[in-house]
Amino acid sequence: MAAITKDMIIGEVLNEHPELVRTFFMNGMMCIGCPASQGESIAEACMVHGLDGDALVDALNAALEA
């Protein structure tokens, strides 16, 4: 998978990289197990939850590089 972007669907990212669950949690995205996450983009979820999508994407990509 290429670098993660805000347009990617959370469920697809986690299917490809289940190890990123912790990074989602550590950045305030606690609802990754809800049904909406299977069709919701990172940007949409961040907007709904008042999170900084750019910061989350940066953290996810950093975790992939680690």
JOBEL-V532071 format. One record per pair of residues at least 24 apart in sequence whose ideal C-beta (glycine too) atoms are under 10 Angstrom apart, sorted by the first residue. I is the first residue (numbers start at 1). J is the second residue. D is the distance in whole Angstrom. If there is no record, write none. Layout:
i=I j=J d=D
i=I j=J d=D
This chain:
i=1 j=64 d=8
i=2 j=61 d=10
i=3 j=57 d=8
i=3 j=60 d=9
i=3 j=61 d=5
i=3 j=64 d=8
i=3 j=65 d=9
i=4 j=42 d=7
i=4 j=56 d=9
i=4 j=57 d=6
i=4 j=58 d=9
i=4 j=59 d=10
i=4 j=60 d=5
i=4 j=61 d=5
i=4 j=63 d=9
i=4 j=64 d=7
i=5 j=41 d=9
i=5 j=42 d=8
i=5 j=43 d=9
i=5 j=53 d=10
i=5 j=57 d=6
i=5 j=60 d=10
i=5 j=61 d=9
i=6 j=41 d=6
i=6 j=42 d=5
i=6 j=43 d=4
i=6 j=44 d=9
i=6 j=45 d=9
i=6 j=46 d=7
i=6 j=47 d=10
i=6 j=53 d=5
i=6 j=54 d=7
i=6 j=56 d=8
i=6 j=57 d=5
i=6 j=60 d=10
i=7 j=41 d=5
i=7 j=42 d=8
i=7 j=43 d=6
i=7 j=44 d=9
i=7 j=53 d=10
i=7 j=57 d=10
i=8 j=41 d=6
i=8 j=42 d=6
i=8 j=43 d=9
i=8 j=57 d=9
i=8 j=60 d=9
i=9 j=37 d=8
i=9 j=38 d=7
i=9 j=39 d=6
i=9 j=40 d=7
i=9 j=41 d=6
i=9 j=42 d=8
i=9 j=44 d=9
i=9 j=45 d=10
i=10 j=34 d=9
i=10 j=36 d=9
i=10 j=37 d=4
i=10 j=38 d=8
i=10 j=39 d=9
i=10 j=40 d=6
i=10 j=41 d=7
i=10 j=42 d=6
i=10 j=44 d=9
i=10 j=45 d=6
i=10 j=46 d=10
i=11 j=35 d=9
i=11 j=36 d=9
i=11 j=37 d=5
i=11 j=38 d=4
i=11 j=39 d=7
i=11 j=40 d=8
i=12 j=37 d=10
i=12 j=38 d=8
i=12 j=39 d=9
i=12 j=41 d=10
i=13 j=37 d=9
i=13 j=41 d=10
i=13 j=42 d=7
i=13 j=57 d=10
i=13 j=60 d=7
i=13 j=64 d=10
i=14 j=38 d=9
i=16 j=64 d=10
i=17 j=60 d=8
i=17 j=63 d=8
i=17 j=64 d=7
i=19 j=63 d=7
i=19 j=64 d=9
i=19 j=66 d=10
i=20 j=59 d=9
i=20 j=60 d=6
i=20 j=61 d=10
i=20 j=63 d=6
i=20 j=64 d=7
i=22 j=63 d=8
i=23 j=56 d=8
i=23 j=59 d=5
i=23 j=60 d=5
i=23 j=61 d=10
i=23 j=62 d=8
i=23 j=63 d=4
i=23 j=64 d=9
i=23 j=66 d=10
i=24 j=56 d=8
i=24 j=59 d=9
i=24 j=60 d=8
i=24 j=63 d=10
i=26 j=56 d=10
i=26 j=59 d=7
i=26 j=63 d=9
i=27 j=51 d=7
i=27 j=52 d=9
i=27 j=55 d=7
i=27 j=56 d=5
i=27 j=57 d=10
i=27 j=58 d=9
i=27 j=59 d=5
i=27 j=60 d=8
i=27 j=63 d=10
i=28 j=52 d=9
i=28 j=55 d=9
i=28 j=56 d=8
i=29 j=56 d=6
i=29 j=59 d=10
i=29 j=60 d=10
